[in-house]
């Protein structure tokens, strides 16, 4: 989890997005080895590079990437099973050639990075796209819908916005990308009642935002469901330390007292 943790701890120099995304996938695939998938990304980039007429022509790159990745290779959004956890695992996106908007965007960004192409993540509400901008040619691309070129107005529509709000088109950092990927995967595990993995993903979210009190409360409740009472008590106590005036302080205090009594009986 080295690269993932480095990004979550705000160290973008050491934390690589492709490696971080594969480390995130190891939550679902504990035996995952990253290098074969990094090699596949290298190969995809190499073959796309062979198709470019001019590395200084941004439009050529965008159009060639659309033809090669989405038309020829068939990468596409998984609209039939959007909440499949495999959609959040970059190794599976590479193998199955399907995923959700953010993982397909990470794939696109990492292939572009290998070709020194300026592609950036745009974290729209409800959707994720990428931006190509080399100072001469600029456009937005929607990897979930076949790598098609989209206008700013279409981005606003994808975000569900009724107004043209330029702030929606801000580029996001690699940390923001992996945090969003973690939130997606955490939500999937909650839906499936996979509590151990829900706790693991929530722990990484807390690592990325240790000042957010709600994460400790949520994790404490999940730890209770797993009967990890010591860990639950620690999370509840941390929550109350961060939120001394919490509206549910009485209820959480009662939870802590109940844990104390239970642990005393066990001793």
N, C-alpha and C positions, 0 to 999 in steps of 0.2 A: 504493500500500500504506500510505498515511498513517494511516488509522484503525486498520487491523489492527496495524500496528507500535506505535501508541500504546497500544492495549489490551495488547499483549504486553509492553510496557515499563511496565505498571502506571500508565497515565494514563487512568483511566476518564472523566475530565471531557471530554477532547478526543476520545476514541475512541468512535464510535457503533457499536453492534452491527450495525445493518442495513448500514451502509457497510462495516464490517469484513468481514461475511459476503460481501458482493458483491466486495470486493477479494480475498478468498480464492478466490472463483469465477473470478477473472481468471487464476489459475494454469492453469485448464483452458481459459479463453476469453480469450486475451491482448488481444483487441480489445473486450472488454466495456465498455460505457458504463453507469454505475450509475444515472443519473438516470431513465431510463424505468422501471426496476423500483422505484425509490423512489416514482415517481408512481403506479405500480400499487398499492403498499402504501397510499399515501394514499387512493386511490380505494376500496380494500377497506375501510379504516377508516371512510371517510365513509359508505359504503353500510351498513355494520354500525351505525354511529351512528344512521342514519335509522330503524333498526328498533327501537332501544331505547325503551322506554316511560319509563324513569326512570334517569338516569345515576347515581343514588345507590343503585340496586338491584343488588347484585352478582350475585344469582341470575339476574336478568333478563339481565345481560350474558353470563354463562356459557351460559345456555340459548340465547340469541339467536345467540351466536357458534357454538355447535354446529350449530344449524339452518342458518345462512347459509353458513359456511365449509365444513362437512363434508357436510351433506345437500344444500343447494342447489348449491354450487359444486363439490362432489365432491373436496375435498382428502382424501388418504388415504395410508397408508403403502405403500411399494413392497415388497411381500412376495415378488414374483416375481423381482426382480433387485436384491437388497439391496445388493450390492457394486458397482453401477453408479456411477462417479464423479459422474454428473450428480445423484445423490441428495444429494450434499454441496454442490451449487452452488445458492445461493438463487435466482438468476435462473431456473434450470431448475425448481426447486420451484414458483415462481410460475407459470411457463408451463405446465408439465406437470401441476401440481396433485398431485404425488406426491413423496415423499422418505423420508428416514429419521427416526427420532424427534427427533433434535436439530435438524435443519433445519426440520421442521414446527413444532417448539416455538419456534424463533427467529421464524418467520413469525407465529405466534400472539402472541408477546411483543411484537413490533414493531407489530402492529395494535393491541394493547391499549395500548401506550405512547402511540400517537397519540390515543387516546381517554381518556388519563389514568387508565387502569385499572391497579390494582396486581397485576401478574402477574409471577411470578418463576420462574426456571429451577431445576429439581430434578434434579441429575445422579446418578440411580440407577446402580449397576453394571448393565451389560447393557441399560439402557434410559434414556430421558430423558422426563420429564414436566414440567408446569408447575403452579404453585400460584397460585390466586387468593385474596387475603386483604386485605379492606378494613377489618378490625377488627370487622365485624359478620357478614359471611358469608365462610367459608373452605372451599375444597375443592381437590382435585387433579384435573388434567385430562390426558388421554392423547391428544395430537394424532395420534399414529401410528395409533391405533385409533378413528378417527372423532370425535375430540374428546370422548370419553365421560368422564363423571365417574367417578373412581376413589377408593376409600377408602385410608387409610394401609395397611391390611392388604393390599389389592390391590397397592399400590406395593411392599411387601416381597416379594410373590410375583413381581412383574415383575423385581425385582432378584435373584431366586433365593435370597432369604434365608429360612431356616427359622425365624427368630426375629424378633420385633418390635424392630428396632434403630432408635431415633429418629434416630441420627446419619446414617442413609441419606437422611433427608428434609431435610437442610440445603440452604439456598439456595446457588447457585453464582454467582460473579461473572462479568462479561462476559469477563474474561480466561480464566477456567476454561472458559467455553463455547467460545471460539475455539480454545483449546488442544485441547479434545476434538474439535472439528471438524477441526483440522489432523491430529490423530492418526488419525482415521477416513480422511481423504483420503490421508494418507501410506501407511496400510496398504493401501488400494485400489491405489495406484500400485505398491507392492511386489508385490502379487499379480499385476499385469499386466506386471511387469518394465519399467515406465516409469521408468527410472533418473533421467533429468534432472528429472522432476517429483518423484520421490521425494526427490532431493537438495534441491530447492527447498522442499518442505514441511518437510523435516527441518531446514533452515536456519532457518525461522521458528519451529519448535519450540525450537531452541537459543536463538534470540533471547528466547523467553519463559522459558526455564529455563537460563541460561548456566552455572549451577553444576553441572548434571547431566552427569557425565563420559561416560556411556554414549552420549549423542547424538553426541559428537565421534568416538568409535570407529566407530559405525555409519555416520556420514557419510564417514569416511575409507575404509571398505571400499567404499561405493558410489562414491566418487570414483575408487578404483582400478579398479572395473568400467568407468568412463567414461574411463579413462586420463588423468585429471586428477591427475597425480602430485604437482605442487607443492601443490595443495590438500589432497591426501590426507596428505602429509607434515605439513602444518600441523595437520590434525585429529588425527593420531596423536600429535604432540608435545604438543598441548593436552591430550589424554586422559591422557598419562603425567604431565603437570604436575599435573593434578587428582587423579590416582591413583598417587602415587609407589610405593605398595606393591601395585599391581595384580597379580593372580595370573597374568595373561597378559603381563606386562611383557617377558619374554624374546621372545615371539612378535612383539609389536608393535615392539620394538626391531629385530628382524631385518627386519621390513617396512620400517622407516625406512631401515635400512642398504641394503637392496635398492633402494629408491627413489634414494638418494644415488648408488649405482653406476650405475643406469640413466641418471640425469640427467647424470652425469659423461661417460658415453659419448656422450650426445646433444650435449654441448658440444665 
